[in-house]
Structure formats: structure tokens, C-alpha cells
């Protein structure tokens, strides 16, 4: 094969591989990929062979109870200080 024919064949193969590797740019596809990147878990079907884990209600009650023990006194202090001030100084407020 002559060097000129080999060079032409090489260029034709390179052009064919470049055009096959390109995909058209789609704003919709790029926005969809961007939105899916915010998912906290991969989007896929749940397996039917395994059962889902049962809820741990004791842990949930403990979590809510500890949060309640912190938030209720805090909000009582924030919302109740005007009433406590009125009781402390009388009707002069």
C-alpha cells in the first residue's frame, strides 16, 4: 500500500471514529443529570428477593424524646420570658 493511500485511509478512519464518539448536546438531558445528582440515593428498583427491614420504633421514640427534652424548655424560655417578667415586676411593664 502506498504511503499516500495509507494516510488517506488513516484520516478517514480517524474522522469516522470522531463522529461516532460525539453525541448531540441536549439541554434537557444535561438538566436531568444535574437534577439526579442531588438525589441522596441512586434511583433504581427495589429488589423483590429481599424483605425490607422493619422499623426500629424504640430508637425513634428515644430520638423524639431527647429532642423534646431539649426543645420544649428552650421554647418555653423564648416564648415565656414576657410572662415571667410581668410576674417579677408586676404591672409596671
SVG drawing of the C-alpha trace seen along z (x, -y; Angstrom):
<svg xmlns="http://www.w3.org/2000/svg" viewBox="-50 -51 54 65">
<polyline fill="none" stroke="black" stroke-width="0.4" points="0.0,0.0 1.3,-3.4 2.0,-5.9 -0.5,-8.4 -3.3,-5.8 -2.4,-4.6 -2.5,-8.2 -5.9,-8.8 -7.3,-5.6 -5.9,-6.6 -7.6,-10.1 -10.9,-8.5 -10.8,-6.1 -10.0,-8.9 -12.9,-11.1 -15.3,-8.1 -14.3,-7.4 -14.6,-11.1 -18.1,-11.4 -19.2,-8.2 -18.0,-9.2 -19.8,-12.5 -23.4,-12.8 -25.7,-15.8 -25.8,-18.2 -29.2,-18.2 -30.2,-20.8 -32.9,-18.5 -30.5,-15.6 -28.0,-17.8 -30.6,-19.3 -32.0,-15.8 -28.5,-14.6 -27.9,-17.7 -31.2,-17.2 -30.5,-13.5 -27.1,-14.4 -29.0,-15.9 -30.6,-12.5 -29.4,-11.1 -29.6,-7.6 -29.3,-6.0 -32.6,-5.8 -33.3,-2.1 -35.9,0.5 -36.0,2.2 -35.1,5.9 -38.1,8.3 -36.0,11.1 -35.2,9.4 -37.7,8.1 -37.5,4.6 -36.1,4.0 -38.7,3.4 -38.9,0.1 -37.0,-0.4 -39.7,-2.1 -37.7,-2.1 -35.0,-4.1 -37.5,-6.6 -39.2,-7.2 -35.8,-7.7 -34.8,-10.2 -38.0,-12.2 -37.9,-12.1 -34.4,-13.5 -35.3,-16.3 -38.4,-17.1 -36.4,-17.3 -34.1,-19.9 -36.6,-22.0 -39.5,-22.3 -37.6,-24.2 -35.8,-26.3 -39.1,-27.4 -40.7,-27.9 -37.9,-30.3 -38.0,-32.1 -41.8,-32.5 -42.4,-32.7 -40.0,-35.5 -42.6,-38.3 -44.9,-36.5 -42.1,-35.8 -41.1,-39.4 -44.7,-40.5 -44.8,-38.2 -41.4,-39.5 -42.1,-43.3 -45.9,-43.4 -48.0,-45.5 -45.3,-48.2 -44.1,-46.8"/>
</svg>
